[in-house]
Amino acid sequence: MSQTHHTVTEELKISADKLVDTIRDLLHSGNVTHVVIKNHEGHTIFEIPVTVGLIGFVLAPMLAAIGALAVYAADYTIVVTRSEPPPVV
């Protein structure tokens, strides 16, 4: 019997000075499949579909771009989608 993973979505409200570090930590956690960064008005300003290949190849330039965004607003919301194993019953 195989176990299927399910997705969990959470929102993190953070300040601009923690934006890059938070994204870096999320991408390195391993179970994140999608990240959306929204500004204080709720508009999506950056969307990242996360794959294993993406992390190694695009991480540094992507974090630089996210860092450049951080100067435009004080607060951000990060919407994170994670793939997690089902709860043990």
Residue, then its C-alpha position, 0 to 999 in steps of 0.5 A: m500500500s503506497q502513501t500519497h502526499h498531500t499539500v499544505t498551504e500556509e501564509l507567513k507575514i514578514s518584514a522586508d528585512k527578513l524576506v530573502d533569508t525566509i525564502r532561502d530557508l523555505l527553499h532549503s527545507g526540501n518539502v516546499t513545492h510552490v512559493v508566492i510573494k505578495n506585497h502589503e496590498g495582496h498583489t502577487i509580485f513573485e511566484i516560484p514553482v519549486t523543483v529540485g533542479l530549480i534550487g541548484f540552478v536558479l537559487a542565487p539569481m532568484l534570491a538577488a531578485i527577491g532582495a531587490l524587491a524588498v526595498y519597495a515595501a515594508d511588509y510581505t506575505i509569503v504563501v508556501t505550498r508544501s508536500e507532506p506525507p499524510p498523517v499517521v492514523 
